[in-house]
Amino acid sequence: IAGITQAPTSQILAAGRRMTLRCTQDMRHNAMYWYRQDLGLGLRLIHYSNTAGTTGKGEVPDGYSVSRANTDDFPLTLASAVPSQTSVYFCASSEFGNSGGTDTQYFGPGTRLTVL
Amino acid sequence: GQNIDQPTEMTATEGAIVQINCTYQTSGFNGLFWYQQHAGEAPTFLSYNVLDGLEEKGRFSSFLSRSKGYSYLLLKELQMKDSASYLCAGLDSNYQLIWGAGTKLIIKP
């Protein structure tokens, strides 16, 4: 079944540790996104990529990095995790990115991350 | 600044109709989305409006007024499975989605 997968499903991490959240899509979408979702707040964009080989910063990029070596994969790395990065992380993809179109985003199942 | 406002929580009765409102302020405007998110799950696409008016899709309809910066999602014949959060999001001039915090809809029998 086509879609987006994320790994791990959940993780408990000690502060200061490095962590990479994985995201893979098989829809050949150009654009991919990483969001965090916290209680009482809307989805907040961390980083995005409009096409393979390019990335951009979203609303809350500090403490996170991404890479887009190919169309399918878009990993998110926390170099040195802090408790404020405890959140649910969603990866999403869309066909067009900033090239226009209705740009419906399709979301992965999420990763629940707890930093202690 | 950019902002999306929607009520935090609403309660409705099974079989009834409910309207969830959303007001938006975005830098430029390329459309408005509604997504549904069940607890513990990913958001899923419901509707997209870019022109003024009502778009009907089965039990769900979405309305947009660009001059008023206003949209609503109308859910008819409510079912228990409609209990979820409903997220409003505006697409700005850079084709970035600006998300509201979501409206938690509670359906009572």
Interface residues (C-beta under 8 A of the other chain):
Chain A: G40 L41 G42 L43 R44 L45 Y48 G58 F90 F96 G97 N98 S99 G100 T102 D103 T104 Q105 Y106 F107 G108 P109 G110
Chain B: I4 T8 N30 G31 F33 E41 A42 P43 T44 F45 Y48 V50 L87 A89 L91 N94 Y95 Q96 L97 I98 W99 G100 A101 G102
